[in-house]
């Protein structure tokens, strides 16, 4: 079929693998956006290695020395110590394999034939004009009329039948459907809800080569079955070795560093980034996404529900914890805003701490405090919000009928969120210590039930789990999860 272009007419077929890459390119805002996204992942490792090297060569005695005056920047580094040089080489050797692997897979991804084909298809059809409207894109892409339905072309009209749309979505969302099935089918995963353990599970059972064609051919090819089973066994043994003591401490420290940077606001305010450990997390797309729902649609649906909870937490601002944290944030912000210009212009000490170190701490502190600010929305009354929750939880707390109980109900809800935030963050940090416990489950053996079901072709997608009705308002986070799953239905 001929694809229309303003300058010329071209014929281009899009394979199923390239269709998935087309979705990725569109999601990143074009091929340039995809390049920057891959480069940023590479820079994360390089920046972490650089930070480790800087910490190794810093002269902390000179930084804390109250007699130090007007030193040049490089005078705070020790570059002639043999032990520190050996430590630097160890750090470089430790991070080098990760950097090399990142570089290899980055170039392999960006210049793969599927990406290049998807890029051409994206440019010829001017998909950048659709911005974030994937529905507009899916309306002009259709399965080819050729014998192989797993190729796609552009349609001339703007209508597409539901069956064709289902084929397009299932081709893109197949891996996500399989992950959703896995986490809904095996209830023991609710004890391991962290992003870290979810990634480990995915890396073992569904590696990059495990696509729909590979899964389909598993039923008939014994060699592919052996390859997959051997990979599962080898990857499981590798991760078990990497998470023995004391290596798991290194991963825990790294998780703590990332958690502090990403979720700092959840410790000092009622920010709803994390919420409940299992029922409402940043990674709830695995548990609450609908069948054949694309990732960006799940994320949009989840985040559109957050203002409802923000209204509940924004109404009651009378708690002692709120006022304490508010005063602390104001004092710390004011102190940092005084330290930054002074430390930039002159040298001084504060409680025997040099201005250089204070400047290093003040700048990221201001950034973290600023990141936790959000606009409060108080549009509906607490009782109205509770009635909205009732529509999804099928339960209404009768205490809302008593105006004197309103403050208590809101306090229960806020305390529930704060505790859940703290617990989720701790779970993310200590996740490396639970890796061996997770991998001891029979699911990660080469002859597990899941492996046999996939090989036999009996694995069928299951609907999302049914939510239990709440019995107290303290459990309304469960109801919010149901709300997230049903909003904009």
C-alpha positions in Angstrom: 0.0 0.0 0.0 1.2 3.5 -0.7 1.7 5.9 2.2 0.9 9.5 1.4 3.7 12.1 1.8 3.5 15.7 0.8 6.7 15.5 -1.3 6.5 12.0 -2.6 4.7 8.7 -2.3 6.4 5.8 -0.6 5.5 2.3 0.1 6.4 1.0 3.6 5.2 -2.0 5.6 5.5 -1.9 9.4 6.3 -5.2 11.1 5.0 -6.2 14.5 8.3 -5.6 16.2 8.6 -2.2 14.6 5.1 -1.3 15.7 6.2 -1.6 19.3 9.2 0.6 18.5 6.8 3.1 16.8 4.9 3.3 20.0 8.1 3.9 21.9 9.2 6.6 19.5 5.9 8.3 19.8 5.8 8.1 23.6 9.3 9.8 23.8 8.2 12.6 21.4 10.1 11.4 18.4 13.5 9.8 17.6 15.4 12.7 19.2 13.5 12.2 22.4 14.3 8.5 22.4 18.0 9.3 22.0 18.0 11.7 24.9 16.1 9.2 27.1 18.7 6.5 26.4 21.6 8.9 27.0 20.1 10.0 30.3 20.1 6.3 31.5 23.8 6.1 30.6 24.6 9.4 32.4 22.9 8.1 35.6 25.6 5.4 35.9 28.4 7.8 35.0 27.2 10.4 37.5 27.0 7.8 40.3 30.5 6.7 39.5 31.8 10.3 39.5 30.2 10.9 42.9 31.9 7.8 44.4 35.2 9.0 43.1 34.8 12.5 44.4 33.9 11.2 47.9 37.0 9.0 47.8 39.4 11.8 47.1 37.8 14.5 49.2 39.9 15.8 52.1 37.2 15.9 54.8 39.7 17.1 57.5 40.4 20.3 55.5 36.7 20.8 54.8 35.9 20.7 58.5 39.0 22.6 59.5 38.0 26.0 61.0 41.4 27.5 60.2 41.1 26.9 56.4 41.0 30.2 54.6 40.4 30.9 50.9 41.4 27.6 49.5 41.2 26.8 45.9 38.7 24.1 44.9 41.3 21.5 44.0 43.0 21.9 47.4 40.1 20.0 48.9 41.1 16.9 46.9 43.9 14.4 47.8 45.4 13.2 44.5 48.8 11.8 45.7 47.6 9.1 48.2 48.3 5.6 46.9 45.5 4.0 48.8 42.9 6.5 47.4 44.2 5.9 43.9 43.7 2.2 44.3 40.2 2.8 45.6 39.5 5.0 42.5 40.6 2.2 40.2 38.4 -0.3 42.1 35.4 2.1 41.6 36.2 2.4 37.9 36.6 -1.3 37.5 33.3 -1.9 39.3 31.3 0.6 37.2 33.0 -0.1 33.8 31.1 -3.2 33.0 27.8 -1.4 33.6 28.8 1.5 31.5 30.1 -0.7 28.7 26.9 -2.7 28.7 24.8 0.5 28.8 26.7 1.9 25.8 26.4 -1.3 23.9 22.6 -1.7 24.4 22.0 2.0 23.8 23.7 1.9 20.4 22.1 -1.5 19.6 18.7 -0.1 20.4 19.0 3.2 18.6 20.4 1.7 15.4 18.4 -1.5 15.2 16.5 -2.3 12.0 13.2 -2.2 13.9 13.9 1.3 15.3 15.0 2.6 11.9 11.9 1.2 10.2 9.6 2.7 12.9 11.4 6.0 12.6 10.8 6.1 8.8 7.2 5.2 9.3 6.8 7.8 12.0 8.3 10.6 9.8 6.5 9.7 6.6 3.1 9.7 8.3 3.8 12.9 10.2 2.9 11.3 13.5 4.5 14.2 15.4 1.3 16.2 14.5 -0.7 13.9 16.8 1.3 15.0 19.8 0.2 12.8 22.7 -3.0 11.6 21.1 -2.3 7.9 20.4 -5.9 7.3 19.5 -5.4 9.5 16.5 -2.4 7.5 15.4 -4.2 4.1 16.0 -7.1 5.3 13.8 -4.9 5.5 10.7 -2.8 2.3 11.3 -4.4 -1.0 10.4 -3.2 -4.6 10.0 -2.2 -5.4 6.4 -4.5 -7.2 4.1 -1.6 -9.6 3.3 -1.6 -13.2 4.6 0.6 -12.2 7.5 -1.6 -10.1 9.8 1.4 -9.1 11.9 2.3 -6.3 9.5 0.7 -2.8 9.5 0.2 0.0 7.1 -1.5 3.4 7.0 -5.2 3.6 6.2 -6.7 6.2 3.8 -9.8 6.8 5.9 -9.9 7.7 9.6 -12.0 4.8 10.7 -10.8 1.5 12.1 -12.8 -1.5 13.1 -12.6 -2.7 16.8 -11.0 -6.0 15.8 -8.1 -4.2 14.1 -7.7 -1.9 17.0 -7.5 -5.0 19.3 -4.8 -6.5 17.1 -2.7 -3.3 17.3 -3.1 -3.0 21.0 -2.3 -6.6 21.7 0.8 -6.4 19.6 2.1 -3.5 21.6 0.9 -4.4 25.1 1.7 -8.2 25.0 4.6 -8.0 27.4 2.6 -5.8 29.8 -0.4 -8.2 29.6 1.9 -11.0 30.6 3.4 -9.1 33.5 -0.1 -8.1 34.7 -1.2 -11.7 34.5 1.9 -12.8 36.5 1.4 -10.3 39.4 -2.4 -11.0 39.6 -2.1 -14.7 39.3 0.5 -15.3 42.1 -0.6 -13.6 45.3 2.8 -14.0 47.0 4.1 -11.0 45.0 2.1 -8.7 47.3 4.8 -9.3 49.9 7.4 -8.0 47.4 5.9 -4.8 46.0 9.0 -2.8 45.4 10.2 -1.6 42.0 13.5 -3.3 42.6 12.0 -6.7 43.0 9.6 -6.2 40.2 12.6 -5.5 37.9 14.4 -8.6 39.1 11.3 -10.7 38.4 11.0 -9.3 34.9 14.7 -9.8 34.1 14.6 -13.5 35.1 11.3 -14.6 33.6 10.8 -12.2 30.7 14.2 -11.0 29.3 14.6 -8.8 26.3 14.5 -11.7 23.8 11.2 -13.0 25.3 8.7 -11.5 22.8 5.4 -12.8 21.4 7.1 -14.7 18.6 9.5 -16.4 21.0 6.7 -17.4 23.3 4.6 -18.7 20.3 7.5 -20.8 19.0 8.3 -22.2 22.5 5.4 -24.7 22.0 7.1 -26.4 19.1 10.8 -25.8 19.4 12.6 -27.9 22.1 15.8 -25.9 21.6 14.1 -22.6 22.5 12.6 -24.3 25.6 16.1 -25.3 26.7 17.5 -21.8 26.0 14.7 -20.2 28.1 15.0 -22.7 31.0 18.8 -22.4 31.1 18.6 -18.7 31.1 16.1 -18.7 34.0 18.4 -21.0 36.0 21.6 -19.0 35.2 20.0 -15.6 35.8 18.5 -16.8 39.1 21.9 -18.1 40.3 23.6 -14.9 39.2 21.2 -12.7 41.2 21.5 -14.9 44.2 25.3 -14.5 44.2 25.1 -10.7 43.7 22.8 -10.4 46.7 24.7 -12.3 49.3 26.2 -10.5 52.3 27.8 -8.0 52.1 27.0 -7.2 48.4 23.4 -6.7 49.2 24.4 -3.8 51.5 25.8 -1.9 48.4 22.5 -2.4 46.6 20.6 -1.3 49.7 22.7 1.9 50.0 22.1 2.7 46.3 18.3 2.1 46.7 18.4 4.4 49.7 20.2 7.1 47.7 17.6 6.9 44.9 14.7 6.8 47.3 15.9 9.9 49.1 16.3 11.8 45.8 13.0 10.7 44.3 10.6 10.6 47.3 12.0 13.1 49.7 8.7 15.0 49.7 6.8 12.0 51.0 8.7 12.1 54.3 7.9 15.8 55.1 4.5 16.4 53.6 1.3 14.7 52.5 2.6 14.2 49.0 0.8 11.3 47.3 3.7 9.9 45.2 3.8 6.5 47.0 0.7 6.1 49.0 -0.2 2.5 49.9 2.4 -0.3 49.7 0.4 -2.8 47.6 -2.9 -1.2 46.8 -1.8 2.2 45.4 1.9 2.6 44.4 3.8 4.3 41.7 4.1 0.9 40.0 0.4 0.0 40.3 0.2 -0.2 36.5 1.3 -3.8 36.9 -1.6 -4.5 39.3 -4.4 -2.2 38.1 -3.8 -1.8 34.3 -6.6 -3.1 32.1 -6.1 -5.8 29.6 -4.5 -4.4 26.4 -4.2 -0.9 28.0 -1.1 0.9 26.8 1.4 2.1 29.5 0.7 5.9 28.9 -3.0 5.3 29.3 -2.6 3.5 32.6 -0.3 6.3 33.9 -2.7 9.0 32.9 -5.6 7.2 34.5 -3.7 6.7 37.8 -2.4 10.3 38.1 -5.8 11.8 37.2 -7.2 10.2 40.4 -4.5 11.7 42.6 -6.2 15.1 43.0 -9.1 13.4 44.7 -6.8 12.1 47.5 -5.0 15.5 47.5 -8.3 17.2 48.3 -8.7 14.9 51.3 -5.2 15.6 52.6 -5.5 19.4 51.8 -8.6 20.0 53.8 -7.3 19.1 57.3 -4.2 21.3 57.8 -4.5 21.7 61.6 -2.5 18.7 62.7 0.6 19.3 65.0 2.8 17.3 62.6 1.8 19.6 59.7 2.7 22.7 61.6 6.0 21.3 62.9 7.1 20.3 59.4 5.9 23.6 58.0 8.0 25.6 60.5 11.0 23.3 59.9 10.8 23.8 56.2 10.6 27.6 56.5 13.6 27.7 58.9 15.7 25.4 56.8 14.8 27.2 53.5 15.7 30.6 55.1 18.9 29.3 56.5 19.9 27.8 53.1 19.1 31.0 51.3 21.4 32.9 53.6 24.2 30.3 53.4 24.3 30.0 49.6 25.2 33.7 48.8 27.5 34.1 51.8 29.4 30.9 51.0 29.7 31.9 47.4 31.3 35.3 48.3 33.4 34.5 51.4 34.8 31.8 53.6 33.4 31.2 57.1 32.6 28.5 59.6 29.3 27.6 61.3 29.5 25.3 64.3 33.0 24.2 63.2 31.7 23.3 59.7 33.3 25.1 56.8 31.3 27.1 54.3 32.3 24.9 51.5 30.6 21.9 53.0 27.5 24.0 53.9 27.2 25.2 50.3 27.4 21.6 49.1 24.5 20.7 51.4 22.4 23.8 51.1 21.9 23.8 47.3 20.4 20.2 47.0 18.4 20.9 50.2 16.7 23.9 48.6 16.0 21.8 45.5 14.5 19.0 47.5 12.3 21.3 49.5 11.1 23.1 46.4 10.3 19.8 44.7 7.8 18.8 47.4 5.5 21.9 46.9 2.2 21.3 45.1 -1.0 23.3 44.6 -3.7 22.5 47.1 -7.1 21.8 45.7 -10.1 22.0 48.0 -13.0 21.9 45.6 -15.4 19.4 47.2 -16.3 19.0 50.8 -15.0 16.0 52.7 -18.5 14.5 52.7 -18.8 14.9 48.9 -15.4 13.2 48.4 -16.5 10.4 50.7 -19.6 9.9 48.5 -17.4 9.7 45.5 -15.4 7.0 47.2 -18.6 5.2 48.0 -19.4 4.8 44.3 -16.2 2.7 43.9 -15.8 1.0 47.2 -19.5 0.2 47.7 -19.1 1.2 51.3 -20.0 4.4 53.1 -18.7 5.2 56.5 -21.7 6.4 58.6 -19.4 8.6 60.7 -19.5 11.1 57.9 -23.1 11.9 58.9 -21.7 13.3 62.2 -19.9 16.7 61.5 -18.0 16.3 64.7 -16.3 13.2 63.3 -15.0 14.9 60.2 -11.7 15.9 61.7 -11.1 12.4 63.1 -11.8 10.8 59.7 -9.5 13.1 57.8 -6.7 12.6 60.4 -7.1 8.8 60.1 -6.7 9.1 56.3 -3.6 11.4 56.5 -1.9 9.2 59.1 -2.6 6.2 56.9 -0.9 7.9 53.9 2.1 9.1 55.9 2.7 5.7 57.4 2.3 4.0 54.0 4.8 6.5 52.4 7.4 5.7 55.1 6.8 1.9 54.9 7.0 1.9 51.1 10.3 3.8 51.1 11.8 1.5 53.7 10.6 -1.5 51.6 12.4 -0.1 48.5 15.6 0.4 50.5 15.7 -3.1 52.1 14.5 -4.9 49.0 18.0 -6.3 48.2 17.9 -8.2 51.4 14.7 -10.0 50.3 16.0 -11.1 46.8 17.1 -14.5 48.0 13.8 -15.0 49.7 11.9 -14.1 46.6 14.1 -16.3 44.4 13.6 -19.3 46.7 10.0 -19.5 45.4 9.3 -22.3 43.0 8.2 -19.8 40.4 11.8 -19.1 39.5 12.8 -22.7 38.8 13.1 -24.0 35.3 10.3 -26.4 35.8 7.8 -24.1 37.5 4.1 -24.0 36.9 4.4 -20.7 35.0 7.1 -22.1 32.7 5.1 -25.2 31.9 1.9 -23.1 31.3 3.7 -20.8 28.8 5.4 -23.7 27.0 2.1 -25.6 26.7 0.3 -22.5 25.4 -2.4 -22.7 28.2 -1.6 -19.4 29.7 -4.6 -17.0 29.2 -4.9 -13.4 30.4 -6.9 -13.0 33.5 -9.1 -10.0 34.5 -7.9 -7.6 37.2 -8.5 -8.9 40.8 -11.8 -8.0 42.5 -11.3 -5.5 45.3 -12.7 -6.4 48.7 -15.2 -4.0 50.3 -13.8 -1.7 52.9 -15.1 -1.9 56.5 -13.5 1.3 57.9 -12.6 4.7 56.5 -9.0 4.0 57.6 -8.9 1.5 54.8 -10.1 4.0 52.2 -6.7 3.7 50.4 -8.0 0.4 49.2 -11.0 2.3 47.9 -8.8 4.8 46.1 -7.1 1.9 44.4 -10.5 0.7 43.1 -11.2 4.3 42.1 -7.9 4.3 40.1 -8.9 1.1 38.4 -12.3 2.4 37.4 -11.9 6.1 36.8 -12.9 7.2 33.3 -14.3 3.8 32.7 
